[in-house]
Amino acid sequence: MHITVIGGGLVGVTTAWYLLDGGHTVTLVDRAPELAAEASHANGAMLHASHTEPWNTPQALGQLLRWIGRENSPLLLRPTALPSLVGWGLGFLRYSRPHHHARNTAVNARLAVYSLELMRELEDRLPLEYTQRHAGILKIFRSEAEMQTAHAGSALMAESGVRHEALTPAAISHREPALADIEGDLAGGFFYPDDASGDARLFCQRLGEAAVDRGLTLRLGESVQHLRVEGGRLQAIDTDRGTIEADAFVLATGAEAPHLARQAGVRLPIRPVKGYSATLPVGGLEAAPVLPIIDDGRKIVITRLGDQLRIAGTAEFTGYDKTIRPQRVRTVLEQGLANFPALAEQVDAGSAEQWACLRPMTVDGPPILGQSGVGGLYLNTGAGHLGWTFAAGAGRVVADMIDGRTPAIDLAGLTLDRYR
Ligand SMILES: Cc1cc2nc3c(=O)[nH]c(=O)nc-3n(C[C@H](O)[C@H](O)[C@H](O)COP(=O)(O)OP(=O)(O)OC[C@H]3O[C@@H](n4cnc5c(N)ncnc54)[C@H](O)[C@@H]3O)c2cc1C
């Protein structure tokens, strides 16, 4: 078959890769001049099956109300985004009920564990260098209450195979000496030995190059504008450079997916949630952490990528606005560096590379994989804060579905028909 993947972020590239495994002729089209130009560009770099709880936790409403209007809060709701959030927002709150949240955590964990297995398999197959570290991830907490909530979440994820180890503040400093200065502020933490980290953009671009070597046709700088559905089937797509016909299409356009899907009559309950990152040079600085760290209370992740330190976080409901707001970057940087007072004095925060982009967030948390209800149109989108973690697994599952193979994991809770 000839299959066209729309979108060259993590999700589109992994899907194309696994479709090539099936012997298909594959085209990938992206409007940007390079792969990984959007949400997959400078994300938190964490491959974290341990972080698969959807963001609409049972505590979400209370947090939203507490943080409303505070420019330095981890979660921000801008009034301009409100009209686009009316129905979706109510759904987001409905899915925050404990039973929904627990179920969707388990659904995400199942996909994440599978995905991390596939990442290792890919690394065995290919000489992929993306500053990866398979050394686990550390999650830290400042209060007993946060620690208890996380304990329940970790126990749930453990049922899907996510191993964890509870740590005292002293054990945290032992594992990551860069945190020793704040040991007294911590209530404890968890260590997740099977998690990993790495530069998503490098991975995406290297896998894309390997895919081109296997025959992938890459059409960069080409924007898909129109889906041609005839007789209940997607026949072709019109781009700003021409028309592409194919036997099947995969929509992997991240936060933009609802726009193109709507043209085919498919409604996707996905909204953009903006996040920021700042990347600092820390080569040679002993005060810099080596282990990836999730600072749960501040909703910040801190990841070492070779000689650089990436600090990422914040969730901003602000529609499709990708503007980098200096105040928000400052917040991310300050909150991240507050964990390493010695490092904070040594680095030049002004030299940080600043970035912002939109996570494609579904109303309930898990991504949407597979059939769209329109013949020839498949979906791979909605990965939210977990698109790097899910990429290999989601790509493989969608390729399996197109090929008529039974995916290796149960798809309950991962397909569009869960909303019907
Ligand atoms: C601040 C931040 C931190 C994050 N940290 C982590 C993390 O630590 N771990 C983790 O697992 N996940 C993380 N994520 C989430 C993860 O980065 C995303 O879920 C993931 O990148 C989504 O990948 P994607 O391929 O679906 O979308 P994208 O990477 O956005 O790719 C979509 C592609 O579609 C293209 N496109 C859109 N419309 C069109 C069109 N009309 N025609 C042609 N091309 C089009 C775009 O150019 C783009 O390249 C983070 C996200 C953010 C914002």
The ligand as an SDF file (V2000), in Angstrom:
LIG
                    3D

 53 58  0  0  0  0  0  0  0  0999 V2000
    7.1370   21.9970   27.4000 C   0  0  0  0  0  0  0  0  0  0  0  0
    6.8570   20.5810   27.0060 C   0  0  0  0  0  0  0  0  0  0  0  0
    7.4990   19.5490   27.6840 C   0  0  0  0  0  0  0  0  0  0  0  0
    7.2260   18.2260   27.3650 C   0  0  0  0  0  0  0  0  0  0  0  0
    7.9210   17.2450   27.9940 N   0  0  0  0  0  0  0  0  0  0  0  0
    7.6980   15.9450   27.6770 C   0  0  0  0  0  0  0  0  0  0  0  0
    8.4470   14.9080   28.3020 C   0  0  0  0  0  0  0  0  0  0  0  0
    9.3510   15.1570   29.0940 O   0  0  0  0  0  0  0  0  0  0  0  0
    8.1310   13.6240   27.9980 N   0  0  0  0  0  0  0  0  0  0  0  0
    7.1240   13.2960   27.1250 C   0  0  0  0  0  0  0  0  0  0  0  0
    6.8480   12.1140   26.9470 O   0  0  0  0  0  0  0  0  0  0  0  0
    6.4480   14.2680   26.4590 N   0  0  0  0  0  0  0  0  0  0  0  0
    6.7050   15.5710   26.7170 C   0  0  0  0  0  0  0  0  0  0  0  0
    6.0040   16.5670   26.0870 N   0  0  0  0  0  0  0  0  0  0  0  0
    4.9610   16.1950   25.1370 C   0  0  0  0  0  0  0  0  0  0  0  0
    5.5090   15.8390   23.7590 C   0  0  0  0  0  0  0  0  0  0  0  0
    6.5440   16.7270   23.4070 O   0  0  0  0  0  0  0  0  0  0  0  0
    4.3720   15.9050   22.7400 C   0  0  0  0  0  0  0  0  0  0  0  0
    3.2880   15.1110   23.1790 O   0  0  0  0  0  0  0  0  0  0  0  0
    4.8540   15.3650   21.4060 C   0  0  0  0  0  0  0  0  0  0  0  0
    5.9430   16.0990   20.9410 O   0  0  0  0  0  0  0  0  0  0  0  0
    3.7300   15.4090   20.3850 C   0  0  0  0  0  0  0  0  0  0  0  0
    4.2650   14.8950   19.2000 O   0  0  0  0  0  0  0  0  0  0  0  0
    3.4180   14.9530   17.8790 P   0  0  0  0  0  0  0  0  0  0  0  0
    4.2200   14.2990   16.8240 O   0  0  0  0  0  0  0  0  0  0  0  0
    2.0320   14.4630   18.1430 O   0  0  0  0  0  0  0  0  0  0  0  0
    3.2260   16.5240   17.6000 O   0  0  0  0  0  0  0  0  0  0  0  0
    4.2920   17.6390   16.9690 P   0  0  0  0  0  0  0  0  0  0  0  0
    5.6340   17.3040   17.4180 O   0  0  0  0  0  0  0  0  0  0  0  0
    3.6990   18.9150   17.2700 O   0  0  0  0  0  0  0  0  0  0  0  0
    4.2110   17.2770   15.4600 O   0  0  0  0  0  0  0  0  0  0  0  0
    3.1160   17.6530   14.6480 C   0  0  0  0  0  0  0  0  0  0  0  0
    3.6830   18.0140   13.2990 C   0  0  0  0  0  0  0  0  0  0  0  0
    2.5900   18.2510   12.4140 O   0  0  0  0  0  0  0  0  0  0  0  0
    2.9630   19.2860   11.5410 C   0  0  0  0  0  0  0  0  0  0  0  0
    1.7400   19.8820   10.9840 N   0  0  0  0  0  0  0  0  0  0  0  0
    0.7260   20.4710   11.6590 C   0  0  0  0  0  0  0  0  0  0  0  0
   -0.2330   20.8640   10.8020 N   0  0  0  0  0  0  0  0  0  0  0  0
    0.2030   20.5400    9.5540 C   0  0  0  0  0  0  0  0  0  0  0  0
   -0.3400   20.7000    8.2440 C   0  0  0  0  0  0  0  0  0  0  0  0
   -1.5260   21.2760    8.0330 N   0  0  0  0  0  0  0  0  0  0  0  0
    0.3740   20.2460    7.1860 N   0  0  0  0  0  0  0  0  0  0  0  0
    1.5800   19.6400    7.3790 C   0  0  0  0  0  0  0  0  0  0  0  0
    2.1430   19.4690    8.5840 N   0  0  0  0  0  0  0  0  0  0  0  0
    1.4550   19.9020    9.6660 C   0  0  0  0  0  0  0  0  0  0  0  0
    3.7600   20.2510   12.4050 C   0  0  0  0  0  0  0  0  0  0  0  0
    4.6260   21.0420   11.6300 O   0  0  0  0  0  0  0  0  0  0  0  0
    4.5000   19.2970   13.3300 C   0  0  0  0  0  0  0  0  0  0  0  0
    5.8050   19.0050   12.8790 O   0  0  0  0  0  0  0  0  0  0  0  0
    6.2710   17.9100   26.3520 C   0  0  0  0  0  0  0  0  0  0  0  0
    5.6550   18.9400   25.6400 C   0  0  0  0  0  0  0  0  0  0  0  0
    5.9430   20.2750   25.9500 C   0  0  0  0  0  0  0  0  0  0  0  0
    5.2750   21.3610   25.1580 C   0  0  0  0  0  0  0  0  0  0  0  0
  1  2  1  0
  2  3  1  0
  2 52  2  0
  3  4  2  0
  4  5  1  0
  4 50  1  0
  5  6  2  0
  6  7  1  0
  6 13  1  0
  7  8  2  0
  7  9  1  0
  9 10  1  0
 10 11  2  0
 10 12  1  0
 12 13  2  0
 13 14  1  0
 14 15  1  0
 14 50  1  0
 15 16  1  0
 16 17  1  0
 16 18  1  0
 18 19  1  0
 18 20  1  0
 20 21  1  0
 20 22  1  0
 22 23  1  0
 23 24  1  0
 24 25  2  0
 24 26  1  0
 24 27  1  0
 27 28  1  0
 28 29  2  0
 28 30  1  0
 28 31  1  0
 31 32  1  0
 32 33  1  0
 33 34  1  0
 33 48  1  0
 34 35  1  0
 35 36  1  0
 35 46  1  0
 36 37  1  0
 36 45  1  0
 37 38  2  0
 38 39  1  0
 39 40  1  0
 39 45  2  0
 40 41  1  0
 40 42  2  0
 42 43  1  0
 43 44  2  0
 44 45  1  0
 46 47  1  0
 46 48  1  0
 48 49  1  0
 50 51  2  0
 51 52  1  0
 52 53  1  0
M  END
$$$$
